[in-house]
Amino acid sequence: MIRKLFVSTFISSAAMAALLSTGCSAQTTSAAEPAAPAPVAVRVTAVQSQAIDRFLRVTGSLAADEQAEVAAETAGRVIATPVERGTRVAAGAVLIRISGQETAASLREAEANAAQIEARLGLTAGQPFDPEHVPEVLNAKASLDWAEADFNRIKALLDQKVVSQAEFDQKQTQMQAARQQYKTAQNAAQQSYLSLQAARARIDLARKAAADAVVKAPFAGLVAERVVSTGDYVTRGMKVATVVRIDPLRVELTVPEQYLSQVKEGQPVKLTVDAYPGETFRAKVRFVSPALKTDQRALTVEAIAPNLDARLKPGLFATAFLQKAAAAPALLVPATAIETIAGTSRVYVVKAETAEERIVTIGERVGDRLEIATGVAAGETVAVNPRGKLTDGTRVQIERARTGTE
């Protein structure tokens, strides 16, 4: 009886162990073969080939087209300052006025001296100088003519033995003295005329000094600075104001030597400045330096930028994009198709419902698209907006195929 019970119990335990073993085996098989992940839904677009404008990116700064440090050309007390900073002035507009009392007196003195000499020479306004018409010369010439006539008469009488040799010698001496006085009068007239020329030069200087009492703008522009006030005493050469012309502006750019062949006069330029983010300003290359800067191995290029609204200011740092000559078509994809992590850019090319990671090089931006310089081929399909969703080899399900720009 006991033996039968033991056998029955052993058989039941063996059966239970077999059942447990079968269950564990099934669970192990199920854990080793997990279900495949569902494909990731993506939108795609084709890589487009298109000709684009290419630009050389360089940096520089803006400068006024003209800038003058205007100085006083005569000394004196400032009596008027009709301009302020920011005043727009025309060429020749008055910047400051200097007292002209001394210069006016000097002018009157010079004019009086010249008039005195003219009167002595017998000149009138606009009359050319002729020494033979000078009164003193005319008197000397008349005395000479009389002396020569008297000498000729005495000479004839001497030949006839009517007069003595002593009378002849006296008349001859008088004639020679008259001739010498005539030459002296001519020389004096010439010297007086030279003095008149010096007096007239002093008049010109006095007139210039009187005119210099009014300091004027050398060109049309804006008053950037005025450094004197009414009552200040200025000396010759002292700076009184700064005038600038900011329309157009000069843009001085530095171009590395390897891009020398890509720059020429008349080339279009696009400018951007930090003061106006997102805005572009137009310019044109006006000058290309004939030599490189040896310390920088770079070329100096100057462009001219219109500035009608005066929004751009001299001194602003500028980034310039010089348009290059036409090149091979570019491969473009939407900017959202590019994923950049730690400076490395990649796209995911979709082939046979699988994402293939490609490391790419970014080129120019064209609107909301970017150029892919290396890494993809024209016509390939790339995933749009893959950020955080795809890795190399991810199975994908295309939502909607697109051939245009996203």
Salt bridges, closest charged atoms under 4 A:
ASP65 OD2 - ARG245 NE 3.28
ASP65 OD1 - ARG250 NE 3.40
GLU66 OE2 - ARG245 NH2 3.77
GLU69 OE1 - LYS239 NZ 2.69
GLU73 OE1 - LYS208 NZ 2.92
GLU84 OE2 - ARG226 NH1 3.25
GLU111 OE2 - ARG207 NH2 3.66
GLU118 OE2 - ARG200 NH2 2.98
ASP130 OD2 - HIS133 ND1 2.79
ASP145 OD1 - LYS141 NZ 2.87
GLU148 OE2 - ARG179 NH2 3.04
ASP150 OD1 - ARG153 NH2 2.61
ASP150 OD2 - LYS171 NZ 2.68
ASP212 OD2 - LYS208 NZ 2.69
GLU225 OE1 - LYS239 NZ 3.38
GLU257 OE1 - ARG297 NH2 3.79
GLU279 OE2 - ARG311 NH2 2.80
GLU302 OE1 - ARG250 NH1 2.85
GLU302 OE1 - ARG286 NH2 2.39
GLU356 OE2 - ARG358 NE 2.83
GLU357 OE2 - ARG346 NE 2.42
GLU371 OE2 - ARG54 NH1 2.92
GLU380 OE2 - LYS351 NZ 3.73
GLU380 OE2 - ARG358 NH2 3.02
GLU406 OE1 - ARG43 NH1 2.82
GLU406 OE1 - ARG402 NH1 2.21
